[in-house]
Amino acid sequence: MRPVELRLAGLHSYRQEEVVDFKTLCERGIFGIFGPTGSGKSTILDAITLALFGEVKRASRGREGIINQHSEQARVAFTFEVGRGEGRCRYRVERLLRKSGDFGAHTRECRLVRLDPDGERVLADGADQVKMEVQKLLGLTADDFTRAVVLPQGRFAEFLALRPADRNQMLERIFELDRFGEQLKKRVSDAGAGVRAALDRVEAEQRGLGDCSPRAVEAARRDLEEKRAARREAERKLQAARGRLEEAREIRQAQERRLHLQRRLEELRAAEDKVRREEELLERAARAETMRGLLEEYGRLEEDLEERRGRLRALGEKLSRLQEAARAAEEEAARQRQRWEAEGSALMKRQALLEQAREKEQELDGWLSRQEKDREELEEKQRKIRLLEKQAAELSSRQQEGERRLAGLCRRQEELQVAPEEVEQARCALELYGRLSQLEREAKELEGEAGAAARQLDALQQQEAELAREVAGLEGELAQDRQELERLQGSPPVPEGYLEERAAGIQDCRFRIRALLDLAGRYAELQGECRQVREQVEELERRREARQREVAALQEALVEASGALERARRELEEARRRHMAAALARTLAAGQPCPVCGSPHHPAPARPAGVALAPLEEAVRAAEEEQARRREKWQEGEKRLVQLDAEIAALKRREEQLAGEKERVKEEGGRLREGLPAPWRQVPLQDLPALLQDAEREYREQQQGWRRWQQRLQEARDRVEEVRRRLDERRPALARLQSAREGLARQIRDLHRRREEKEAGRRELVAQLRLHLQELGLQEPGQVPAHWEALKQRQQELRRGQLQIAGLEAELKDLSGRLQQLKDGLRDLVVEKGALEAALSGRAEQIGQLRAELHQLTGGLRVEEALGQVREQLSSLQDAVARAEEDNRRAAGDFQQCRLELEGEERACAALQERLAGLRRHLEHSARENHFASPAGAKDALLDPQEREELAARVNKHRREEQLLLQELREVEARLGGRYLEEDDWLRLQEELKAAEEALGLAQQQEGAAGQHLQRLEENRQRWAALEEERQQLAGRAELLRELEGLLRGRALVEFLARRRLENLAELATERLGRLTGYRYALELDGQGGFILRDEGNGGLKRPVSTLSGGETFLVSLALALALSDQIQRRGRVPLEFFFLDEGFGSLDERYLEAVMDTLERLPLERVAIGLISHLPQLKSRLPRRLLVEPARPGGPGSRVRLEMA
């Protein structure tokens, strides 16, 4: 640790902030702090300890009286560096303290900051956290810091005079030797308990693994191979069952498809009549399509003619309305022109006069605005005058009252004055009384703590005895439970793996017996089915012969119906040709060309046919229906013959399948018999289920016995684990109780020793306090607080009076100035008020004259308002004239335009009527040519293109689908090939597949169980070997820890290390002391660890340190401080790179002073900076860096510091 900068303010004699630049002071390794007695040199050390640890060692209770009397707060900020090389860091600790009462102080703000290159980082906030973090950083407490680093006045020789036990405790804290005491012993004890628990756990886990020998592993491997072969056989059977089911699925699907096709053909035949009617509609629509253009043209012309007639009527009505409107518009235009001539000139004259009056109105507005502003300003002046008069009276009254109060306060201050000597005596007495009260309270607290610790020790001893008895009982219980566990593990009801093999055998027998029963039932079903199939074949063959004779007769009837239809169609065609020739002949006229041959002469036109077409068309339709009916019956007969042939072939194939299946059932039954146990193979089939039930009952009994044994085994394991767990919990607890008991006994001894020390200190303080009581005229120490409280109250009242006097004087001065300002302002306002009143009275006459002139011109209105009215009347007249002229022109134009449109529509209607008459004659001629009675008949026969396409698509789809269905039906029959599948056969095949899948699942489960058993045995074998290796290691470590635990009992190791540290410290101090005294003195240790001075200049005479003079004590303490600093420096964790010496040099003669300075000047070469605090002038001239402290002056800013360099 190396200081960098110190800032302090409000501490002791330092009133304003002062900065101590330690970085510059430490550049040459050694520096001095000089100043007169009482200037504040030691306060710099107080500021360092206050910043780091929050207390000042030489102050009562660590903080009383440390804040400057003229300040309400104290602030310190100490910056320092810790570490070496790259790990060196800079820190700043800040504290702000406020007064509490008259002399107390409490911390308001406190924080520890690390100063990184990239900014500040707060490490701790709050007094307690900062103190803990500082102790971690430095590795020192506040007491250690003042004994080894900062040596203030009165505590320089404290380390030398400490009792050996206290000195050892200090060394333990500084060098962290406590980690070799209770901490190390606890770690060893916990490690031993953990290792023993781990050893018990490993042994228990080894026992819990069971039999995992190589012989057991090989037996499990053979069992796995057998189960694997059984699984492969089950897979082969499953594949065969799947093949049979797949073939049956194909037959089933083909049968379902055939049934679907037959149903669809029947639906198509039911729609045959509808399709024929749609074909006739398509034929009529094709004939009418040739007339579509003429029909559409005729319809468009009729619509156009009707539309134009409507427009013609509307235009006539519109022309009448427009003629009336034109006449009315002309009359309105004439009337508006007359009105303009009568009113326009008068309005224009009035507008000119009002334009001239606008300037007068603006002048009047300006006068009125100035008049209003002056009136408002006059009212404001009057209000301010009243307000200032009231304020002046109030200030005068307050000034008189303040002067009376000031006189009373001055008299009270004279009464409260107290001599400074009396205050100092009272402060010293109060400090001694506080220390005495503190010692008494601490002695009582120590006595109470000792009593509580004694009671706690008794309780701990009782708990230790009870816990020791409980541990012994648990160890006995653990031995019994382990014996019971070993007995159960050695006597299982059946061998390992027997139940798995037995369950697999029973399952196999159950499967075989069920399969044999199913096969027996299946064989009986097959025999019955064979008889039924034979009977069905014979019946179908008889039905086929009868159906074949019926189909031959239907075919002959169909041929006869087809001939009759052909004859009826020829007769109808001949009659239609004659009718068309007669219709053409009726259209011929003399001199007109014939539409067929083109000749204008017609010598022999065709005569009327004489035969009607309707009876012939009815005959054709009846012949077509008869032919369709006979064809349908013939097709139905043919289809039924095909179905009968397919059914007969399927039944014959089914008969062959049944015979083969009966053979397979016999073979499968024999194979299943061979797989049963030997005694069961010759047993009748109906007796096998009873044997299976007996075997299953025996297996269940064995299984229950195995489960009961496993349950007892697991309960025994749980008991062992529970007892072991409880032991693992109790053993460390017992060790902790033993350690706590020993520590508590040491604590009780330490408490008694500290109480005796407090009692000795109390007696010494009582003697000192008696002297101060005599000076103060008090009888008992208990009167000191009341006396001090009375002094404090007088001082507080005196300070309050001073503040009140200063405040009153300032207030009176302020009141006097404010009163004079008010009087000056009041005088100015009165003058301004008179000027405003004179201006207002002169301006009123001019305003009245302008108002009269404007009222005569505008009649009381504003000029702009009157001008607006005139302009609005002129604009209204002009707009009315313009609108009337425009309406007149527009009405005349609309009338002429409408008349022209009416004449054009009349000519268009006449032309459309002529075109419509010619098109009507052409349509009638075309209808006759296409065999329609009239154009309306042709129009009805027309179909939309989309509708015609949809009809044609439906007809074609019907015909095409019929052909496709017949073709697919033939393909399905060919694919079936006469095969047929019953529903019972389909269900039976599914059951066979399900049974095969269950058999494979069982085989796979058995194979998996065998595989898992083998894997578990192999894993257990590997785990047992690893546990054995771990057990051996743990056993060796447990033995070492037991031996180490025995060596660490008590505090022997810590006391040994502290003694060695103290011996090293004495050797280093002797070397330093020899260099300081010319090797006259040396240090030794006595048997109890106390220091003894050996005087080499007096024949090696040994003297206790209590007999040393002031100079000798300083030299010995300095040597010890230097040696202790060197030890901490070598320790390396937080090297101490500086320490302070406060006073002590005055007790040295010139020779020793020279030797001390020579030694200190050489120390910077060892990376240590030393600060000396003294008032000796001979030291000041020898130091290269000096910090000069100037004492505080009355009423001044407090103590000041300045840096001086040689």
C-alpha positions, 0 to 999 in steps of 0.5 A: 500500500502506498499513499497518493493524496489526502484531502481533509476539511472540518477535522480538528483545526482544519476548517477549509479543505487542504490537500496533501500530495503524498505522491510528491512527498514520497518521491525521495523515500523519506519526508517530514511533517513539521509545525508548532505544537498544536498546529495539526500535524497529527491530524493528518494521521487521524485523517488517514485512519478516519478515511480507512477505518472510520475512527480516530484512535486518540479521540474518545469513542473514536469520533467525539470532538473531531469536527472543527467547532466552527464547522458542521461537518468534516470531509476526508478523501484518501487515495492510495495504491495497492499491489505490484506491477500490472496488478497494481490498482488505485483506490479512493475512500471518501467519508463525510461526517456531520455533527451530532450534539455538541461533540459527537459525529456520525457518518452521512456518506461513505464509499470506496472507489477503484480508479480504473483507466476507463473511469471510476467503479464503486466497490462499497457504499456505506460505513460497514461495507467500506470498513470490511472491504478496506480490511480485505484490501490491506489485511489489517484491522484499525488496531493493527494499522496504528501499531504497524503502519501509522504510529500516532502519539502515545501509541508508539511503544504499544506493540512493545508493551503488549501482552504476549497473548495479544501480540500473538493475536495481532500477528495471527491477524496480520499474517492470517495464521488463523487459517492454520487453526480452526479453519484448517482443523474444520476442513480436515474434519469435514474432508475426513467425514466426506471421505468416510461417507464416500467409502461407505457409499462405494461399498454399499453400491458394490453390494447392491450390484449383485452377481455380475461374475463372468459366468453370469455374463456368459449365461445371459449371452447364451439366453440372448442368442436363443431369444434372437432365433425365436424372433427370426422365426416369428418374423418369417411367419409374419411375412407369410401371413402378410402375403396371404392377406395382400392377395386376399385384399386384391381380390376383395378390391376387384370384387368391390370394383365390379359391383360399383361398375354394374351399379353405374351401368344401371344408372346410365341406362335409366338416363337413356330417354333423357339423352335422346330428347337432348339429341333432338333439341340439338338437331332443331337448334342446328337448323335454327342456327342458320337464321340466328343473324336475321333474327337478331338483326330484326330484334335490334331494329324493332328495339331501335325503332321503339326507342326513337319513337319515345325520344320523338315524343319527349322532344315535342314536349321539351320544345313547348317548354323551351318556347315558354321559357324564352318568352319569360326570360326576355321580359325579365331582362327588360325589367332589370335594365329599367331598375338600374337606370332608376337607382344606380346613379344615387348610390354612386354619389353616396359612395363618393361622400363616404370615401371622404369621411374615412379620414376623419374617422381614422383621426377620431380613433387615434384621439380616443386610443390615446385618451384611453391609454392615459386614463389607464396610466393615471389609474395605475399611478394612483394604485401604486401611490396607495401601495407605497404609502402602506409599505412605508408604514409597515417597514417603519414599524418593523424597524422600530421593533428590530431595534428593541430586540437587538438591545435585549439580545446584547444584554443576554450575551453579556450574561452568558459569557463562560471562561475558556479554561472552565470549558476545557476542564469540563470537556476533559472531565466529560471525556474521562467520565465517558471512558469510565462509563464505557469501561464499566459497561464493557466490563458488565458486558464481558461478565454477561458474555462470560456467563452466557458462554459458560451456560452455552459450554454446559449445553454443548457438553451435554449435546456432545454426550448425547450425540456421541451416544446416538452415533454409537447406537447408529453404528451398532444398528448399521452392523445389524442391518448389513448382516440382514442385507447380506443374508437376504442377498445370499438366499433368493427364492429362485435363481436369477433369470428363472422367472423370465425363462419360465414366463417365456415358456408359458407364453409360448405354450399359451400361444401354441394351445390357442393356435391349435384350438383355432386350427381345429375350429378352422379345419371343421369350418373348411370341411363344411365350406367344401360341401357348400361350395360343391352344392353351389357349383352344381346349382349355378351350372343348372341356372346357366343352361336355362339363362343361355336358352333365354338369351338366344330367344331375346337375340332373335326378337332384337333382330326382328325389332331392328328390321321394323325400325329400318322400314319405318325410317325409310317411309318417314324420309320419303314423306319428308322429301315430298313435303319439301318439294311441295313447299318449294313449288308453292313459292314459285312465281311466273318469271321468277327463277327457281331456287333449285334449277334457276329456270324462270319457267315452271311447267310441272310443279310438284303436287301436295304429298297427300300423306301427313308426317306426324303418324310416320314420326310416331311410328318411328319413335315406337319402333325405336323404343321397342328396339331399345327395350329388346336390346336392353333385355338381351344385354342384361341376359348376356351380362348375367351369363358372364356373371354366372360363368365368373361365379362358377369359375370362382367357386371351383377355384375356391374348392381347390383352395379349401382342399389345399388349406385343409392340408396346411392346417394339418401340417401347422397343427403337427408343427405346433404340437412338436413345440409343446413340452414332451409330457403335453404332446400326446395329451388330447387337445381339450385337456391342454388348457387345464394343464396351461392353467396349472402351469400359470398358477405355479408361475404366479406363486413363484413370481409373488415369492420373488417379489416379496424377496425383492421387497424385503431386500430393498427394505434392508437396503433402504434401512442401511442407507438411512442409517448410513445417512444419519451417521454421515449427518451425526459424525460431522455434527459431533466433530463440530460440537467438539471444536465449538466446545474447545473454542468456547472454553478459550473464549471464556478464558479470554473474556475473564482476562479482558474483564480484569484489564477493564477493571484496572483501566477503570481504577486508573480513570477514576483517579484522573477524574478526581483531579478534574472534579476538584477544579470544577467544584463537583463532589461525585463523578455522576455530576459531570454530565449534568455540569457539562450539559449546563455548559453546553446549553449556555454555549448553544444559547450564546451561539444562537444569540450571536447568530440572532444579533448578526441577523437582526443587524443585517435585517435593520440595515436592509429595512432602512435602505428599503424605506428610503427607496419607497419614499423616493418612488412615492415622490416621483409618482405624485409628480407624474399623476398631475401631468396625466390629469392635465393632458386628459382634460385638454383632449376631450373637446377635440374628440366631441367635435369630430364625433358630431361631423361623422354622425351627420354623414353616416347616421351613427354607423362606422364609415366602413359599415356604411360603405359596405351597405352602398357597395352591396346595393350597387353590386346587387343591381349589376348582378341582377341585370347581368343574370337576366341578359344571360338567361334570355340568351340561353333560353333562345339558344335552347329553343332553336337546338331542340327544334333541330333535334326534333326534325332529325328524329322524324327522318330517322324513324321513317327510314327504320320503318322501311328497313324493318318491313323488308327484313320481315319478308326475308325472315318468313321466307328463311323459316319456310326453307328450314321447316319452321312454321314461322320465324317465332318457331325458329327463334324458340329453337335457338340455343345459346352457344354455352347451352348447346355445348353443355348439351352436346358434352352431356350426350357425348359424356353419357355415350363415352362413359357407357363404353368405358364402363363396359370395357373396365367391367371386362378387365375386372372379370379378367383380373378376377379369373373366376376367383372369389373371396368370402367375408369370413375368409377376409376376417380370418386372414386378418386374425392370422396376421394379428396373431403373427404380429403378437407372436413377433412382439412377444419374441422381440420383448423377450429378446429385448429383455435378454439383451437388457439383462446382458447389458446390465450385467456387463455394466455392473461388471465394469462399475464393480471394477471401477468402484473397487479401484475407487474404494482402495483410493478412498481407504488410503485417503481416509487413513491419512486424514485420520492421522492428520486430524489427530495432529491438529487437535488444539492450537499447537500449530497456530501457536507454533507458527506465531512463535516462529513469526515472533522469533523472526521479527525479534531477529530482524528488530535486533539487526535494526536496533544494532544499526541504530545503537552501534550494536549495543542493544539486542532483543530476545524472547522469554519463555512466555513470548515477551520481549527482553532487552540485552545490553551488550555494553553492560556485559550482556545484562538482560533487562525487561522492557518496562525498565527502559528509558524514553529514548531506549523505548523509542529506539526499540519500538522503531526497530520493531516497527521497521522489522514488522513492516519488513515482514509484511513487505516480504509476505507479498499479499498487500505490501506496506510501502510506507509508515509514519512516526509521530514524535518520539525524537525529542527523547533522543540525544544527538548521537542516537538521533544521528543514527536513527536518521542514517537508518531511516535514510537508507530505508527507501532503497528497500521500497519503503517510504517513511513519514516523520512528524516532529517539531525539531529544527535539526530534523527539518534540514536533513529531509528532502521533502517537507510538509509545513503545517501552519497553525490556525489563527482566531477567526481564520480559515484554520490550519494550512499546509504547504509543500517545501522541497530542498 
